[in-house]
Amino acid sequence: MPLIVLPTSQRLWVRVAALLFTCVAFSVASHGGDLHHGGMSDWCIFCWVFSFACTLLVLLVEVFGLQARIPVSWTNFPITVACYASLLCLSASVIFPLFFLKDQRLNGEVRGHRIAATVFSCLAAVAYMGEVSLTKARPGEVAGYMATAPGLLKVCQTFVACIIFILVSDPVSYNHHAALKWCMAVYCICFILSMAVVVLCVGECTGWLPIPFSKFLSAYGLLAVIMYLTATIIWPVFQFDKQFQHGGQTSSKLIAVAVLTALNFLLYLADLAYTARLVFVSV
């Protein structure tokens, strides 16, 4: 009878911990948190369930030694999952108490369930950050692209862009001026290209490009920095200047978009600097 030998490593136990933490978080929140469907409650549940499912998949593949049979790059897939899961659980850890604990009149049992979900969400975020720290490439180490700083920055860029999409779509806040539509085009184009890089790396399809992957990264990185620089300047000017304001009031969502746009500009700038170092210094 064949035996399954469980690999013992720090990464294994960190993944098991993250799996348990996310399982407890969504179980406690959905069964005892008295949450209504829709809005931020669905987002938080999605964050925990998605992270749990992907982590379970990674654990099962590694325990049964199926890496060679999975049509993805196993040097890139686990750390990509861990990085996205850390950001998702971190966002849920911030959003859930703000929307479902702060200024809420709750009975003791419901409040206890929501506090427990928040605590385990925080623990899951820490566990996933620990996995990313253990898996990321060390200086001089040969690793997959997603384990390098530029690869991890791509994940952060796409995640920040998704948050921007959520903020600008409800209500729609970019269709009353052509300059703001340009900002939306910047968010979309850069998101699509960054996500394409992630998919190409995880799917081991970088050889499909008509030009060398390193040149594509350098050219796209420079283009994204320039585009985000324009959006970082244009968005606050056309949203907050009284001459161009639409509706007369500045909402917190518009301020958040301006901050996240500047944050993504810095992420793309750091990405370009790291990519230039990888391409030119290593040659």
VOGU-3710 file (C-alpha; in Angstrom, 3 decimals, decimal comma):
1> mplivlptsq> 0,000/0,000/0,000  1,604/3,315/-1,067  2,480/5,778/1,649  2,202/9,554/1,419  5,286/11,175/2,879  4,542/14,659/4,120  7,368/17,106/3,427  8,451/18,998/6,503  9,480/22,580/6,009  8,692/26,012/7,345
11> rlwvrvaall> 6,688/26,795/4,231  4,509/23,712/4,733  3,562/24,655/8,284  3,000/28,288/7,350  0,626/27,158/4,582  -1,201/24,811/6,934  -1,587/27,668/9,427  -2,895/30,003/6,702  -5,318/27,290/5,562  -6,703/26,878/9,094
21> ftcvafsvas> -6,893/30,635/9,746  -8,822/31,387/6,541  -11,134/28,417/7,131  -11,985/29,642/10,627  -12,393/33,249/9,414  -14,993/32,558/6,728  -16,727/29,833/8,763  -17,179/32,022/11,833  -18,197/35,083/9,799  -20,717/33,268/7,602
31> hggdlhhggm> -22,352/31,085/10,251  -22,330/33,312/13,320  -21,629/36,822/12,089  -25,193/37,613/10,969  -23,949/39,084/7,676  -26,218/40,131/4,836  -25,324/39,226/1,259  -23,937/41,941/-0,970  -21,348/44,674/-0,704  -18,321/44,397/1,543
41> sdwcifcwvf> -19,488/41,266/3,355  -19,324/39,305/0,090  -15,887/40,795/-0,631  -14,499/39,674/2,744  -15,962/36,179/2,394  -14,521/35,977/-1,127  -11,061/36,979/0,158  -11,040/34,207/2,749  -12,605/31,499/0,562  -10,370/32,250/-2,441
51> sfactllvll> -7,251/32,200/-0,260  -8,369/28,966/1,430  -9,150/27,201/-1,870  -5,874/28,195/-3,551  -3,807/27,243/-0,507  -5,571/23,881/-0,290  -4,769/23,292/-3,974  -1,075/24,106/-3,426  -0,880/21,797/-0,392  -2,580/18,887/-2,169
61> vevfglqari> -0,329/19,187/-5,219  2,821/19,251/-3,093  1,734/16,451/-0,748  0,871/14,111/-3,626  3,862/15,210/-5,747  1,773/16,336/-8,706  3,855/19,383/-9,644  4,953/17,881/-12,967  1,347/17,149/-13,962  0,052/20,660/-13,306
71> pvswtnfpit> 0,190/22,862/-16,454  1,699/25,843/-14,612  5,151/26,888/-13,462  5,482/25,549/-9,927  8,347/27,967/-9,237  5,914/30,842/-9,842  2,426/29,615/-8,921  2,697/29,095/-5,105  4,305/32,459/-4,362  1,828/34,216/-6,669
81> vacyasllcl> -1,028/32,621/-4,729  0,588/33,545/-1,402  1,116/37,173/-2,441  -2,451/37,624/-3,683  -3,802/35,844/-0,589  -1,796/38,092/1,743  -3,207/41,207/0,065  -6,751/39,829/0,039  -6,664/38,824/3,715  -5,040/42,126/4,633
91> sasvifplff> -7,824/44,039/2,867  -10,463/41,886/4,583  -8,756/42,471/7,952  -9,136/46,227/7,440  -12,565/46,301/5,771  -14,384/43,792/7,993  -13,985/45,613/11,341  -14,610/49,006/9,722  -17,915/47,932/8,172  -19,133/45,262/10,593
101> lkdqrlngev> -17,719/46,124/14,015  -17,214/49,877/14,256  -20,318/51,761/15,490  -22,426/48,588/15,265  -25,016/47,692/17,905  -24,659/43,932/18,168  -25,527/41,286/20,695  -22,650/39,587/22,452  -22,603/36,399/20,377  -22,644/38,121/16,992
111> rghriaatvf> -19,971/40,601/18,093  -17,830/37,735/19,342  -18,086/35,926/16,009  -17,158/39,068/14,089  -14,199/39,793/16,368  -13,023/36,196/15,944  -13,287/36,474/12,148  -11,239/39,677/12,228  -8,545/38,125/14,437  -8,191/35,022/12,271
121> sclaavaymg> -8,156/37,159/9,133  -5,226/39,114/10,572  -3,466/35,862/11,480  -4,015/34,554/7,939  -2,549/37,749/6,453  0,532/37,390/8,680  0,875/33,715/7,714  0,716/34,497/3,996  3,243/37,321/4,406  5,493/34,821/6,156
131> evsltkarpg> 5,141/32,418/3,230  6,035/35,165/0,765  9,078/36,051/2,885  10,198/32,395/2,968  9,611/31,837/-0,769  10,900/35,047/-2,353  14,204/34,964/-4,205  17,370/35,642/-2,222  20,348/37,570/-3,692  22,215/35,316/-6,101
141> evagymatap> 19,518/32,615/-6,004  18,031/31,220/-9,229  14,250/31,492/-8,902  11,108/32,070/-10,923  10,269/35,602/-12,007  7,286/35,848/-9,652  9,606/35,177/-6,692  11,674/38,270/-7,532  10,886/41,817/-6,456  9,498/42,820/-9,912
151> gllkvcqtfv> 7,219/39,765/-9,915  5,842/40,543/-6,458  5,386/44,178/-7,464  3,266/43,032/-10,446  0,906/41,323/-8,024  0,662/44,471/-5,896  0,052/46,631/-8,980  -2,842/44,494/-10,200  -4,364/44,337/-6,713  -4,217/48,119/-6,247
161> aciifilvsd> -5,759/48,576/-9,708  -8,658/46,280/-8,731  -9,326/48,413/-5,643  -9,291/51,515/-7,866  -11,821/49,906/-10,227  -14,149/49,204/-7,300  -13,882/52,775/-6,015  -14,452/54,545/-9,346  -17,349/52,343/-10,478  -19,809/52,930/-7,623
171> pvsynhhaal> -20,759/55,636/-8,353  -19,073/56,166/-11,716  -16,665/59,055/-11,181  -14,650/59,289/-14,405  -17,132/59,998/-17,227  -17,703/63,730/-16,841  -14,375/64,827/-18,346  -12,095/63,445/-21,063  -9,032/63,778/-18,812  -10,602/61,471/-16,229
181> kwcmavycic> -11,444/58,963/-18,967  -7,730/59,022/-19,824  -6,967/58,135/-16,188  -9,383/55,209/-16,431  -7,668/54,101/-19,634  -4,321/54,201/-17,798  -5,673/52,005/-15,008  -7,128/49,498/-17,484  -4,153/49,289/-19,867  -1,572/48,923/-17,103
191> filsmavvvl> -3,717/46,386/-15,249  -4,159/44,250/-18,374  -0,446/44,292/-19,191  0,634/43,571/-15,605  -1,860/40,733/-15,343  -0,658/39,426/-18,709  2,892/39,282/-17,323  1,653/37,336/-14,273  -0,281/34,878/-16,466  2,644/34,428/-18,879
201> cvgectgwlp> 5,018/33,665/-16,011  2,686/31,331/-14,146  1,736/29,570/-17,386  5,354/29,382/-18,610  4,370/31,181/-21,811  6,981/33,964/-21,891  8,524/32,353/-24,994  5,364/33,147/-26,947  6,265/36,828/-27,089  7,705/38,056/-30,421
211> ipfskflsay> 10,467/39,919/-28,524  12,696/38,880/-25,598  10,801/38,904/-22,304  13,374/41,192/-20,642  12,985/43,833/-23,359  9,201/43,616/-23,103  9,400/44,188/-19,335  11,692/47,191/-19,705  9,600/48,848/-22,438  6,308/48,181/-20,647
221> gllavimylt> 7,729/49,337/-17,307  8,840/52,663/-18,767  5,476/53,140/-20,525  3,542/52,339/-17,335  5,586/54,808/-15,263  4,921/57,607/-17,752  1,205/56,780/-17,991  0,737/56,573/-14,219  2,650/59,819/-13,754  0,089/61,579/-15,953
231> atiiwpvfqf> -2,801/59,949/-14,054  -1,255/60,893/-10,688  -1,291/64,535/-11,780  -4,538/64,612/-13,765  -6,869/62,768/-11,358  -6,588/65,185/-8,385  -6,578/68,256/-10,647  -9,832/67,350/-12,405  -11,525/65,910/-9,309  -10,588/68,445/-6,628
241> dkqfqhggqt> -10,105/71,747/-8,479  -13,325/73,766/-8,189  -13,036/74,770/-11,849  -13,508/71,147/-12,962  -15,437/69,660/-10,031  -18,581/67,712/-10,816  -21,273/67,734/-8,150  -19,583/70,185/-5,828  -18,400/67,705/-3,189  -15,233/65,671/-2,803
251> sskliavavl> -15,945/62,181/-1,528  -13,578/59,977/0,424  -13,610/57,502/-2,483  -12,137/60,103/-4,850  -9,399/60,897/-2,329  -8,697/57,185/-1,951  -8,372/56,818/-5,737  -5,884/59,705/-5,826  -3,810/58,091/-3,060  -3,922/54,652/-4,704
261> talnfllyla> -2,971/56,152/-8,071  0,110/57,728/-6,481  0,863/54,423/-4,725  0,684/52,480/-7,983  2,928/55,070/-9,649  5,545/54,397/-6,954  5,097/50,628/-7,401  5,639/50,907/-11,153  8,646/53,166/-10,592  10,191/50,648/-8,188
271> dlaytarlvf> 9,335/47,875/-10,659  11,150/49,705/-13,454  14,208/50,253/-11,242  14,350/46,572/-10,230  13,750/45,404/-13,808  16,561/47,635/-15,103  18,847/46,207/-12,426  17,928/42,611/-13,318  18,297/43,192/-17,058  21,371/45,384/-17,237
281> vsv> 23,367/44,561/-14,132  23,094/40,794/-14,610  24,158/40,964/-18,262
//
